[in-house]
Amino acid sequence: MELLGLSPALLALFVSFGFMVGVLFGFFGMGGSFLITPTLLILGYPAPVAIGSGLAFYFGTSVIAVLKHYDVGQVDYKLGAVLFVVLSIGIELGSRLVFGLEALGVAELVTGVAYVVLLAGIGLLFLRRAYRLEEVTDDDDDGVSDEEIPPIARKIQSYEVAPMLSLSSGGRASLWTILGSGGGVGLVSGLIGVGGGFIRMPAIYYLIGTPLTAAVGTSLFAGLFSGAFGTFTYGMSGGVDLTVVSLLLVGSALGARIGSAATAIVEEDDVIIYFGIMMLLASAGIGLSELGNWLGVGSLDALSVVLLVGSSFAVASIILYQVLASSGRAETTARPTSDGDDRR
């Protein structure tokens, strides 16, 4: 029995997967299409459809998550507007490249290889950051903070190549740095079908040099418009499966709100190492899928889906557990105070 052209198992998978990815998206300001697109590829969707649907999903979740970050003032609107322009140009070039590769019959291969390299690289970057945070001792007053601008960004900012753009965090960055970072991220977004959050947010943080919370909010803001542009580009060519995107968004609508709210409750340092591991597992999953296609072993595709979907479920579950645990501690702390007030 099928509903909307999908089996009940796929319906449940897309809704629940959307919820878990929404939690990750709202919490980290990334995560979404970088998991959706390769999963759709493994499930047998054509590359243009998987890419276009991934971008459409990213746009939908961006709307939800940006509203939450807007409420707490974690968005640099001027930087986000500049990034949107160069991201759009990069996405257009990347999408044209994808359709050219599709005509040559190598789009799936190029996309898969690009995913393996990028996800592994980002995963190692996050694990390195988690390792550096662990090196900071409890009695070190000058320890690393989420709000601290990383050394590489401070080094880049020290080279003042005009014109310079003032950031809402108080620093300044060269417009050329912003154009180069945004254009590169946009090209990758259009090529492999991601909103670009998992590379855009690190680019804003490590290259442009904004505090981490501002990098997350600004990344979401820029992705909102670039995701809309990418969705339009692929949609005009029939590259968006509205049924799949709608099911994913049903789940992510709640997940993204929970993930965004969790940033005020859960310390990112508590789960960042798990996110890095998730990236590496996702990279391994896509690599196994490509190997399975090359060797003609279908069972490797099933293992790939388990790694991709299972790793995102695990990290999102950790975040949800941390939220519930923090809420429980808050209630326990508040109860004696409430009783004392009653006695007075």
Residue frames as qw, qx, qy, qz and C-alpha x, y, z in Angstrom:
[[0.000, 0.887, 0.462, 0.000, 0.00, 0.00, 0.00],
 [0.453, 0.098, 0.023, 0.886, 1.38, 3.39, -1.00],
 [0.052, -0.895, -0.386, 0.220, 0.45, 6.92, 0.02],
 [0.087, 0.933, -0.180, -0.300, 1.62, 9.92, -2.04],
 [0.730, 0.587, -0.349, 0.011, 3.59, 7.44, -4.15],
 [0.130, 0.549, -0.738, 0.370, 5.68, 6.27, -1.17],
 [0.643, -0.220, -0.732, 0.044, 5.57, 3.19, 1.04],
 [0.557, -0.796, -0.168, -0.165, 4.57, 3.61, 4.73],
 [0.800, -0.324, -0.038, 0.503, 8.17, 2.86, 5.72],
 [0.443, 0.289, 0.135, 0.838, 9.51, 5.71, 3.56],
 [0.226, -0.780, -0.258, -0.524, 6.79, 8.06, 4.83],
 [0.703, -0.695, -0.115, 0.092, 7.80, 7.35, 8.43],
 [0.746, -0.077, 0.051, 0.660, 11.51, 7.61, 7.55],
 [0.280, 0.513, 0.171, 0.793, 11.19, 11.03, 5.90],
 [0.378, -0.811, -0.183, -0.407, 9.06, 12.57, 8.68],
 [0.776, -0.599, -0.031, 0.196, 11.22, 11.25, 11.55],
 [0.698, 0.082, 0.106, 0.704, 14.44, 12.01, 9.69],
 [0.109, 0.701, 0.178, 0.682, 13.21, 15.55, 9.07],
 [0.554, -0.809, -0.119, -0.155, 12.54, 15.99, 12.79],
 [0.806, -0.406, 0.058, 0.426, 16.01, 14.85, 13.84],
 [0.541, 0.296, 0.192, 0.764, 17.74, 16.87, 11.13],
 [0.115, -0.830, -0.222, -0.499, 15.64, 19.88, 12.17],
 [0.673, -0.725, -0.053, 0.139, 16.99, 19.57, 15.72],
 [0.724, -0.136, 0.179, 0.652, 20.56, 19.54, 14.41],
 [0.319, 0.581, 0.300, 0.686, 19.86, 22.44, 12.06],
 [0.286, -0.884, -0.179, -0.323, 18.38, 24.67, 14.74],
 [0.727, -0.642, 0.029, 0.244, 21.14, 23.87, 17.23],
 [0.664, -0.243, 0.311, 0.634, 24.27, 24.08, 15.06],
 [0.256, 0.771, -0.098, -0.575, 23.06, 26.40, 12.28],
 [0.294, 0.435, -0.753, -0.397, 24.01, 23.62, 9.88],
 [0.221, 0.060, 0.965, -0.124, 22.88, 20.15, 9.17],
 [0.581, 0.489, 0.280, -0.587, 19.99, 19.41, 6.87],
 [0.757, 0.591, -0.124, -0.249, 20.60, 19.11, 3.18],
 [0.173, 0.625, -0.761, 0.007, 24.12, 17.77, 3.72],
 [0.357, -0.078, 0.905, -0.217, 22.38, 14.67, 5.13],
 [0.658, 0.457, 0.376, -0.465, 19.21, 14.80, 3.00],
 [0.526, 0.669, -0.363, -0.379, 20.86, 14.94, -0.42],
 [0.147, 0.411, -0.897, -0.069, 23.20, 11.93, -0.05],
 [0.431, 0.094, 0.820, -0.365, 20.40, 9.90, 1.55],
 [0.665, 0.556, 0.177, -0.466, 18.15, 10.59, -1.44],
 [0.387, 0.620, -0.627, -0.270, 21.00, 9.65, -3.77],
 [0.106, -0.235, 0.958, -0.128, 21.46, 6.34, -1.94],
 [0.525, 0.311, 0.660, -0.437, 17.69, 5.71, -2.12],
 [0.491, 0.269, 0.721, 0.409, 17.93, 6.00, -5.90],
 [0.237, 0.894, 0.274, -0.263, 16.76, 9.54, -6.65],
 [0.645, 0.563, 0.096, 0.508, 18.49, 11.24, -9.65],
 [0.507, -0.131, -0.208, 0.826, 21.23, 13.72, -8.71],
 [0.031, -0.337, -0.148, -0.929, 19.35, 16.88, -9.85],
 [0.578, -0.564, -0.414, -0.419, 16.24, 15.82, -7.86],
 [0.728, -0.397, -0.401, 0.388, 18.26, 14.90, -4.75],
 [0.390, 0.016, -0.103, 0.915, 20.17, 18.19, -4.93],
 [0.190, -0.413, -0.255, -0.853, 17.13, 20.37, -5.65],
 [0.658, -0.560, -0.454, -0.219, 15.07, 18.69, -2.91],
 [0.655, -0.274, -0.365, 0.601, 17.95, 19.13, -0.46],
 [0.175, 0.141, -0.014, 0.974, 18.08, 22.85, -1.18],
 [0.417, -0.494, -0.379, -0.662, 14.28, 23.16, -0.90],
 [0.713, -0.492, -0.481, 0.132, 14.39, 21.43, 2.48],
 [0.504, -0.116, -0.247, 0.819, 17.16, 23.74, 3.63],
 [0.069, -0.351, -0.159, -0.920, 15.13, 26.79, 2.65],
 [0.584, -0.547, -0.446, -0.401, 12.11, 25.58, 4.59],
 [0.721, -0.441, -0.391, 0.363, 14.06, 24.85, 7.76],
 [0.377, 0.138, -0.100, 0.910, 15.93, 28.16, 7.44],
 [0.274, -0.562, -0.249, -0.740, 12.67, 30.09, 7.72],
 [0.733, -0.568, -0.361, -0.095, 11.85, 28.33, 10.98],
 [0.747, -0.273, -0.239, 0.557, 15.29, 28.58, 12.58],
 [0.289, 0.345, 0.015, 0.893, 16.01, 32.19, 11.54],
 [0.395, -0.697, -0.261, -0.539, 12.89, 33.38, 13.36],
 [0.781, -0.552, -0.238, 0.167, 14.25, 31.93, 16.60],
 [0.648, -0.083, -0.048, 0.756, 17.73, 33.42, 16.19],
 [0.060, 0.581, 0.202, 0.787, 16.18, 36.76, 15.21],
 [0.550, -0.744, -0.312, -0.218, 14.39, 36.82, 18.56],
 [0.729, -0.584, -0.033, 0.355, 17.71, 36.72, 20.46],
 [0.117, 0.961, -0.191, -0.165, 19.64, 39.11, 18.18],
 [0.662, -0.370, 0.564, 0.327, 22.17, 36.61, 16.82],
 [0.663, 0.542, 0.425, 0.294, 22.19, 37.86, 13.22],
 [0.222, -0.497, 0.227, 0.807, 24.60, 40.23, 11.42],
 [0.572, 0.663, 0.439, -0.203, 22.21, 41.49, 8.74],
 [0.261, 0.855, -0.308, -0.327, 24.72, 43.52, 6.73],
 [0.179, -0.441, 0.858, 0.194, 27.16, 40.61, 6.50],
 [0.531, 0.246, 0.804, -0.106, 24.30, 38.24, 5.69],
 [0.520, 0.767, 0.177, -0.332, 23.08, 40.47, 2.84],
 [0.167, 0.739, -0.581, -0.297, 26.55, 40.59, 1.22],
 [0.316, -0.214, 0.923, 0.050, 26.92, 36.84, 1.59],
 [0.623, 0.456, 0.568, -0.285, 23.54, 36.27, -0.01],
 [0.474, 0.784, -0.179, -0.358, 24.60, 38.05, -3.21],
 [0.153, 0.597, -0.772, -0.158, 27.84, 36.10, -3.67],
 [0.456, -0.028, 0.870, -0.186, 26.22, 32.84, -2.51],
 [0.667, 0.552, 0.338, -0.368, 23.56, 33.21, -5.19],
 [0.428, 0.736, -0.450, -0.269, 26.16, 33.72, -7.90],
 [0.093, -0.422, 0.901, -0.024, 28.09, 30.67, -6.70],
 [0.580, 0.180, 0.733, -0.308, 24.94, 28.51, -6.53],
 [0.654, 0.653, 0.032, -0.380, 23.99, 29.44, -10.09],
 [0.310, 0.655, -0.673, -0.151, 27.42, 28.45, -11.37],
 [0.266, -0.246, 0.914, -0.184, 27.36, 25.23, -9.36],
 [0.673, 0.332, 0.539, -0.382, 23.91, 24.22, -10.60],
 [0.607, 0.683, -0.251, -0.320, 24.94, 24.76, -14.21],
 [0.093, 0.537, -0.838, -0.008, 27.93, 22.53, -13.58],
 [0.505, -0.017, 0.804, -0.313, 25.70, 19.78, -12.12],
 [0.741, 0.508, 0.268, -0.348, 23.42, 19.67, -15.16],
 [0.440, 0.704, -0.527, -0.181, 26.50, 19.55, -17.37],
 [0.123, -0.373, 0.909, -0.142, 27.88, 16.62, -15.36],
 [0.660, 0.204, 0.600, -0.403, 24.45, 14.94, -15.52],
 [0.695, 0.623, -0.133, -0.333, 24.59, 15.10, -19.32],
 [0.328, 0.587, -0.740, 0.012, 27.96, 13.35, -19.14],
 [0.870, -0.193, -0.421, -0.167, 26.57, 10.71, -16.75],
 [0.602, 0.093, -0.559, 0.563, 29.00, 11.43, -13.91],
 [0.264, -0.650, 0.061, -0.709, 26.97, 13.78, -11.67],
 [0.844, -0.493, -0.110, -0.179, 26.30, 11.13, -8.97],
 [0.856, 0.006, -0.207, 0.474, 29.97, 10.12, -8.85],
 [0.295, 0.463, -0.166, 0.819, 31.31, 13.67, -8.61],
 [0.473, -0.635, -0.010, -0.610, 28.69, 14.59, -5.99],
 [0.912, -0.367, -0.182, 0.003, 29.46, 11.51, -3.90],
 [0.732, 0.125, -0.223, 0.631, 33.21, 12.05, -3.94],
 [0.044, 0.568, -0.104, 0.815, 32.78, 15.73, -3.06],
 [0.677, -0.600, -0.090, -0.416, 30.59, 14.76, -0.10],
 [0.910, -0.196, -0.240, 0.276, 33.11, 12.24, 1.21],
 [0.535, 0.263, -0.194, 0.779, 35.93, 14.79, 1.17],
 [0.144, -0.572, 0.024, -0.808, 33.94, 17.73, 2.56],
 [0.751, -0.554, -0.155, -0.325, 32.16, 15.87, 5.36],
 [0.865, -0.149, -0.254, 0.406, 35.37, 14.19, 6.48],
 [0.387, 0.362, -0.156, 0.834, 37.20, 17.54, 6.47],
 [0.355, -0.595, -0.001, -0.721, 34.49, 19.35, 8.45],
 [0.868, -0.421, -0.248, -0.092, 34.21, 16.43, 10.87],
 [0.755, -0.005, -0.264, 0.600, 37.95, 16.52, 11.58],
 [0.105, 0.502, -0.090, 0.854, 37.77, 20.31, 12.03],
 [0.598, -0.596, -0.072, -0.531, 35.09, 19.95, 14.71],
 [0.910, -0.289, -0.240, 0.175, 36.93, 17.12, 16.46],
 [0.554, 0.253, -0.229, 0.759, 40.07, 19.27, 16.49],
 [0.191, -0.575, 0.064, -0.793, 38.12, 22.12, 18.07],
 [0.810, -0.498, -0.164, -0.263, 36.65, 19.74, 20.67],
 [0.846, -0.052, -0.275, 0.453, 40.16, 18.48, 21.47],
 [0.288, 0.404, -0.195, 0.846, 41.45, 22.02, 21.94],
 [0.485, -0.601, -0.040, -0.635, 38.54, 22.81, 24.26],
 [0.901, -0.357, -0.246, 0.022, 39.39, 19.77, 26.37],
 [0.669, 0.184, -0.294, 0.657, 42.94, 21.07, 26.80],
 [0.108, -0.608, 0.121, -0.777, 41.64, 24.14, 28.63],
 [0.359, -0.154, -0.801, 0.454, 41.81, 23.55, 32.39],
 [0.275, -0.761, -0.582, -0.075, 39.07, 24.56, 34.79],
 [0.412, -0.737, -0.165, 0.509, 41.32, 27.08, 36.54],
 [0.402, 0.043, 0.357, 0.842, 42.38, 28.82, 33.32],
 [0.160, 0.684, 0.375, -0.605, 40.59, 32.17, 33.32],
 [0.211, 0.577, -0.384, -0.689, 41.71, 32.81, 29.75],
 [0.481, 0.090, 0.865, 0.112, 40.17, 29.61, 28.40],
 [0.022, -0.105, -0.659, -0.745, 38.54, 29.26, 25.01],
 [0.352, 0.381, 0.520, -0.679, 35.01, 30.63, 24.84],
 [0.467, 0.523, 0.694, 0.164, 32.24, 30.05, 22.33],
 [0.187, 0.951, 0.194, -0.151, 32.24, 33.80, 21.77],
 [0.393, -0.641, 0.401, 0.524, 35.97, 33.99, 21.10],
 [0.638, 0.711, -0.186, -0.231, 37.13, 34.72, 17.57],
 [0.951, -0.073, 0.155, 0.259, 39.52, 31.93, 16.49],
 [0.436, -0.599, 0.317, 0.593, 43.23, 32.79, 15.94],
 [0.448, 0.178, 0.630, 0.609, 43.10, 32.15, 12.20],
 [0.115, 0.835, 0.487, 0.228, 40.27, 34.68, 11.82],
 [0.300, -0.896, 0.002, 0.326, 42.17, 37.28, 13.88],
 [0.515, -0.293, 0.488, 0.641, 45.20, 36.71, 11.65],
 [0.332, 0.485, 0.625, 0.514, 43.12, 37.20, 8.48],
 [0.071, -0.931, -0.357, -0.025, 41.50, 40.33, 9.94],
 [0.473, -0.661, 0.125, 0.569, 44.94, 41.78, 10.65],
 [0.348, 0.028, 0.538, 0.767, 45.49, 42.15, 6.89],
 [0.253, 0.687, 0.397, -0.554, 43.32, 45.20, 6.19],
 [0.242, 0.071, 0.645, 0.721, 42.73, 45.08, 2.44],
 [0.324, 0.383, 0.206, -0.841, 40.23, 47.79, 1.46],
 [0.378, -0.528, 0.038, -0.760, 37.32, 48.01, 1.34],
 [0.137, 0.024, -0.878, 0.458, 36.68, 46.90, 4.92],
 [0.510, -0.470, -0.471, -0.545, 33.24, 45.95, 6.29],
 [0.216, -0.351, 0.602, -0.684, 32.32, 46.58, 9.93],
 [0.446, -0.205, -0.866, -0.095, 30.79, 43.57, 11.68],
 [0.529, -0.663, -0.205, -0.489, 28.02, 43.72, 14.25],
 [0.842, -0.373, -0.285, 0.267, 30.35, 41.99, 16.73],
 [0.298, -0.914, 0.107, 0.254, 32.63, 45.05, 16.65],
 [0.579, -0.302, 0.525, 0.546, 35.39, 43.72, 14.39],
 [0.459, 0.702, -0.183, -0.513, 36.09, 44.39, 10.72],
 [0.726, 0.016, 0.637, 0.259, 36.70, 42.12, 7.74],
 [0.009, -0.351, 0.514, 0.782, 37.92, 42.75, 4.22],
 [0.708, 0.386, 0.103, -0.583, 35.16, 42.66, 1.63],
 [0.508, 0.476, -0.677, -0.239, 37.46, 40.45, -0.48],
 [0.056, -0.163, 0.941, -0.290, 37.55, 37.85, 2.29],
 [0.532, 0.272, 0.538, -0.595, 33.77, 37.88, 2.47],
 [0.654, 0.515, -0.228, -0.504, 33.38, 37.64, -1.32],
 [0.339, 0.417, -0.840, -0.078, 35.87, 34.79, -1.58],
 [0.193, -0.032, 0.896, -0.398, 34.34, 32.83, 1.29],
 [0.575, 0.368, 0.402, -0.610, 30.75, 33.34, 0.16],
 [0.592, 0.528, -0.395, -0.463, 31.45, 32.64, -3.50],
 [0.212, 0.323, -0.922, 0.010, 33.31, 29.41, -2.71],
 [0.309, 0.117, 0.819, -0.469, 30.55, 28.20, -0.38],
 [0.610, 0.458, 0.132, -0.634, 27.89, 29.07, -2.98],
 [0.477, 0.466, -0.660, -0.346, 29.69, 27.12, -5.70],
 [0.062, 0.124, -0.973, 0.185, 29.89, 24.05, -3.46],
 [0.437, 0.255, 0.580, -0.639, 26.22, 24.49, -2.46],
 [0.652, 0.483, -0.119, -0.572, 25.07, 24.48, -6.07],
 [0.381, 0.440, -0.793, -0.178, 27.38, 21.59, -6.97],
 [0.232, 0.020, -0.956, 0.179, 26.47, 19.11, -4.25],
 [0.445, -0.498, -0.557, -0.494, 23.01, 20.33, -3.28],
 [0.464, -0.434, -0.589, 0.499, 23.46, 21.66, 0.22],
 [0.099, -0.965, -0.230, -0.083, 22.29, 24.87, 1.79],
 [0.512, 0.576, -0.306, 0.558, 25.97, 25.20, 2.66],
 [0.513, -0.797, 0.076, -0.311, 25.47, 25.63, 6.41],
 [0.906, -0.358, 0.092, 0.204, 28.03, 22.99, 7.32],
 [0.670, 0.132, 0.091, 0.725, 30.69, 24.92, 5.40],
 [0.054, 0.759, 0.169, 0.627, 29.18, 28.42, 5.49],
 [0.579, -0.804, -0.067, -0.119, 29.02, 28.64, 9.29],
 [0.794, -0.341, 0.103, 0.494, 32.68, 27.53, 9.73],
 [0.495, 0.436, 0.205, 0.724, 33.67, 29.96, 6.95],
 [0.177, -0.853, -0.134, -0.473, 31.96, 32.87, 8.75],
 [0.715, -0.698, 0.024, 0.035, 33.51, 31.82, 12.06],
 [0.805, -0.271, 0.232, 0.474, 37.03, 30.81, 11.00],
 [0.526, 0.303, 0.317, 0.729, 37.65, 33.09, 7.98],
 [0.021, -0.754, -0.238, -0.612, 35.48, 36.19, 8.40],
 [0.358, 0.070, -0.587, 0.723, 35.78, 36.18, 12.19],
 [0.476, -0.493, -0.051, -0.726, 32.46, 36.64, 13.98],
 [0.372, -0.273, 0.752, -0.471, 31.62, 35.14, 17.40],
 [0.030, 0.047, 0.985, 0.162, 30.18, 31.63, 17.16],
 [0.243, 0.542, 0.707, -0.384, 26.60, 32.55, 18.08],
 [0.297, 0.699, -0.065, -0.647, 26.59, 35.37, 15.51],
 [0.065, 0.338, -0.813, -0.470, 28.13, 33.01, 12.93],
 [0.173, 0.274, 0.945, -0.042, 25.26, 30.56, 13.45],
 [0.269, 0.694, 0.470, -0.475, 22.53, 33.21, 13.16],
 [0.202, 0.682, -0.319, -0.626, 24.15, 34.97, 10.19],
 [0.075, -0.167, 0.921, 0.345, 24.71, 31.65, 8.43],
 [0.244, 0.467, 0.837, -0.148, 21.03, 30.85, 8.77],
 [0.238, 0.762, 0.183, -0.574, 20.02, 34.32, 7.56],
 [0.136, 0.551, -0.586, -0.578, 22.23, 34.13, 4.45],
 [0.119, -0.001, 0.975, 0.186, 21.12, 30.56, 3.82],
 [0.374, 0.538, 0.601, -0.458, 17.48, 31.59, 3.92],
 [0.423, 0.747, -0.071, -0.509, 17.84, 33.62, 0.72],
 [0.125, 0.499, -0.785, -0.344, 20.48, 31.51, -1.00],
 [0.300, 0.105, 0.943, -0.095, 18.37, 28.41, -0.31],
 [0.487, 0.636, 0.399, -0.447, 15.37, 30.10, -1.90],
 [0.324, 0.711, -0.412, -0.468, 17.45, 31.01, -4.95],
 [0.044, -0.307, 0.935, 0.169, 18.82, 27.46, -5.27],
 [0.421, 0.318, 0.806, -0.269, 15.35, 25.96, -4.89],
 [0.486, 0.717, 0.105, -0.488, 14.04, 28.22, -7.66],
 [0.176, 0.616, -0.661, -0.391, 16.98, 27.34, -9.93],
 [0.086, -0.099, 0.988, 0.077, 16.46, 23.58, -9.60],
 [0.420, 0.429, 0.667, -0.441, 12.66, 23.82, -9.42],
 [0.446, 0.649, -0.156, -0.596, 12.52, 25.50, -12.83],
 [0.354, 0.431, -0.780, -0.286, 14.25, 22.41, -14.24],
 [0.864, -0.167, -0.313, -0.357, 12.03, 19.90, -12.42],
 [0.530, 0.286, -0.694, 0.395, 14.67, 19.12, -9.80],
 [0.237, -0.243, 0.572, -0.747, 12.48, 19.34, -6.67],
 [0.397, -0.289, -0.857, -0.154, 10.33, 16.46, -5.34],
 [0.318, -0.466, 0.106, -0.819, 7.63, 18.35, -3.44],
 [0.846, -0.353, -0.315, -0.246, 6.27, 15.21, -1.77],
 [0.774, -0.057, -0.401, 0.487, 9.60, 14.30, -0.18],
 [0.198, 0.327, -0.232, 0.894, 10.35, 17.90, 0.78],
 [0.511, -0.499, -0.107, -0.692, 6.91, 18.34, 2.37],
 [0.877, -0.332, -0.346, -0.006, 7.28, 15.20, 4.49],
 [0.633, 0.071, -0.346, 0.688, 10.73, 16.24, 5.66],
 [0.012, -0.405, 0.109, -0.908, 9.48, 19.72, 6.55],
 [0.679, -0.528, -0.308, -0.407, 6.58, 18.33, 8.59],
 [0.836, -0.334, -0.308, 0.309, 9.08, 16.73, 10.94],
 [0.531, 0.134, -0.156, 0.822, 11.67, 19.50, 10.85],
 [0.175, -0.705, -0.180, -0.663, 9.15, 22.25, 11.68],
 [0.713, -0.685, -0.069, -0.129, 9.10, 21.05, 15.29],
 [0.877, -0.129, -0.063, 0.458, 12.70, 19.84, 15.36],
 [0.429, 0.475, -0.022, 0.768, 14.23, 23.15, 14.22],
 [0.337, -0.766, -0.019, -0.547, 12.35, 25.12, 16.88],
 [0.857, -0.512, -0.028, 0.053, 13.49, 22.70, 19.58],
 [0.801, 0.103, -0.023, 0.590, 17.08, 22.80, 18.33],
 [0.183, 0.648, -0.015, 0.739, 17.15, 26.61, 18.22],
 [0.550, -0.737, 0.006, -0.391, 15.72, 26.83, 21.74],
 [0.929, -0.270, -0.104, 0.229, 18.27, 24.28, 22.95],
 [0.553, 0.482, -0.186, 0.653, 21.15, 26.69, 22.21],
 [0.226, -0.685, 0.214, -0.658, 20.14, 28.64, 25.32],
 [0.838, -0.444, 0.140, -0.285, 20.05, 25.48, 27.46],
 [0.962, -0.050, 0.138, 0.229, 22.68, 23.05, 26.23],
 [0.230, -0.765, 0.437, 0.412, 26.40, 23.86, 26.06],
 [0.744, 0.587, -0.249, -0.202, 27.59, 23.27, 22.50],
 [0.095, 0.614, -0.775, 0.115, 30.89, 21.94, 23.89],
 [0.614, -0.150, 0.695, -0.344, 28.94, 19.02, 25.38],
 [0.798, 0.364, 0.464, -0.127, 27.86, 17.72, 21.97],
 [0.342, 0.809, -0.336, -0.338, 30.35, 19.16, 19.48],
 [0.187, -0.421, 0.873, 0.160, 32.51, 16.04, 19.54],
 [0.547, 0.283, 0.777, -0.128, 29.46, 13.94, 18.66],
 [0.513, 0.783, 0.095, -0.339, 28.70, 16.24, 15.75],
 [0.107, 0.703, -0.645, -0.281, 32.25, 15.78, 14.44],
 [0.353, -0.115, 0.928, 0.023, 31.90, 12.01, 14.72],
 [0.585, 0.547, 0.522, -0.294, 28.55, 12.22, 12.92],
 [0.382, 0.799, -0.275, -0.375, 30.25, 14.04, 10.03],
 [0.043, -0.490, 0.852, 0.179, 32.88, 11.31, 9.76],
 [0.463, 0.164, 0.860, -0.138, 30.24, 8.56, 9.87],
 [0.556, 0.704, 0.241, -0.369, 28.24, 10.35, 7.16],
 [0.232, 0.732, -0.553, -0.324, 31.41, 10.61, 5.05],
 [0.228, -0.242, 0.942, 0.050, 32.05, 6.89, 5.55],
 [0.563, 0.398, 0.658, -0.303, 28.45, 6.10, 4.64],
 [0.533, 0.762, -0.061, -0.362, 28.64, 7.94, 1.34],
 [0.060, 0.613, -0.761, -0.204, 32.02, 6.36, 0.64],
 [0.415, -0.005, 0.905, -0.090, 30.52, 2.89, 1.20],
 [0.608, 0.599, 0.383, -0.353, 27.67, 3.74, -1.18],
 [0.391, 0.772, -0.389, -0.316, 30.10, 4.77, -3.90],
 [0.122, -0.411, 0.901, 0.062, 32.13, 1.61, -3.27],
 [0.552, 0.227, 0.763, -0.248, 28.97, -0.48, -3.42],
 [0.598, 0.709, 0.072, -0.366, 28.02, 1.04, -6.77],
 [0.229, 0.703, -0.637, -0.218, 31.49, 0.34, -8.11],
 [0.130, -0.247, 0.959, -0.053, 31.55, -3.28, -6.85],
 [0.549, -0.133, -0.580, -0.587, 27.87, -3.92, -7.53],
 [0.319, -0.197, -0.848, 0.373, 27.17, -4.81, -3.87],
 [0.293, -0.621, -0.368, -0.627, 23.68, -3.57, -2.94],
 [0.654, -0.563, -0.465, 0.197, 24.05, -4.38, 0.77],
 [0.457, -0.089, -0.164, 0.870, 26.54, -1.53, 1.15],
 [0.133, -0.458, -0.266, -0.838, 23.79, 0.94, 0.23],
 [0.627, -0.617, -0.436, -0.193, 21.71, -0.29, 3.18],
 [0.674, -0.353, -0.283, 0.584, 24.69, 0.15, 5.50],
 [0.252, 0.234, 0.080, 0.936, 25.20, 3.66, 4.09],
 [0.367, -0.604, -0.336, -0.622, 21.64, 4.65, 4.97],
 [0.726, -0.541, -0.393, 0.158, 22.10, 3.25, 8.49],
 [0.569, -0.145, -0.152, 0.795, 25.25, 5.34, 8.99],
 [0.053, 0.345, 0.191, 0.918, 23.72, 8.53, 7.57],
 [0.505, -0.576, -0.333, -0.550, 20.35, 8.33, 9.27],
 [0.776, -0.428, -0.419, 0.198, 21.53, 6.58, 12.45],
 [0.509, -0.014, -0.234, 0.828, 24.31, 9.07, 13.17],
 [0.124, -0.392, -0.097, -0.906, 21.95, 12.07, 12.86],
 [0.674, -0.533, -0.395, -0.324, 19.38, 10.36, 15.09],
 [0.739, -0.267, -0.416, 0.458, 22.06, 9.67, 17.70],
 [0.310, 0.086, -0.164, 0.933, 23.37, 13.26, 17.90],
 [0.337, -0.442, -0.228, -0.800, 19.88, 14.79, 17.85],
 [0.740, -0.468, -0.476, -0.087, 18.87, 12.39, 20.63],
 [0.588, -0.142, -0.376, 0.702, 21.85, 13.53, 22.72],
 [0.005, 0.254, -0.003, 0.967, 20.74, 17.16, 22.33],
 [0.575, -0.464, -0.360, -0.570, 17.16, 16.29, 23.29],
 [0.752, -0.345, -0.504, 0.250, 18.41, 14.33, 26.31],
 [0.392, 0.009, -0.273, 0.878, 20.51, 17.31, 27.41],
 [0.256, -0.378, -0.156, -0.876, 17.46, 19.58, 27.09],
 [0.721, -0.459, -0.430, -0.290, 15.31, 17.24, 29.18],
 [0.703, -0.219, -0.447, 0.508, 18.06, 16.80, 31.77],
 [0.196, 0.158, -0.151, 0.956, 18.58, 20.58, 32.05],
 [0.448, -0.439, -0.262, -0.733, 14.83, 21.14, 32.38],
 [0.771, -0.398, -0.497, 0.005, 14.66, 18.52, 35.11],
 [0.546, -0.109, -0.375, 0.741, 17.50, 20.15, 37.05],
 [0.050, -0.297, -0.024, -0.953, 15.85, 23.56, 36.70],
 [0.618, -0.479, -0.375, -0.497, 12.56, 22.22, 38.08],
 [0.757, -0.309, -0.483, 0.314, 14.36, 20.55, 40.99],
 [0.374, 0.036, -0.239, 0.895, 16.16, 23.80, 41.83],
 [0.219, -0.347, -0.155, -0.899, 13.03, 25.92, 41.54],
 [0.591, -0.450, -0.632, -0.221, 10.82, 23.69, 43.70],
 [0.504, -0.372, -0.523, 0.578, 12.33, 24.55, 47.14],
 [0.087, -0.003, -0.016, 0.996, 12.12, 28.25, 46.34],
 [0.404, -0.343, -0.481, -0.698, 8.48, 27.90, 45.41],
 [0.608, -0.454, -0.645, 0.090, 7.73, 26.04, 48.65],
 [0.387, -0.228, -0.353, 0.821, 9.51, 28.72, 50.66],
 [0.124, -0.159, -0.176, -0.963, 7.42, 31.41, 49.05],
 [0.530, -0.441, -0.602, -0.402, 4.25, 29.52, 49.94],
 [0.567, -0.414, -0.573, 0.422, 5.28, 29.40, 53.59],
 [0.177, -0.110, -0.145, 0.967, 5.87, 33.13, 53.61]]
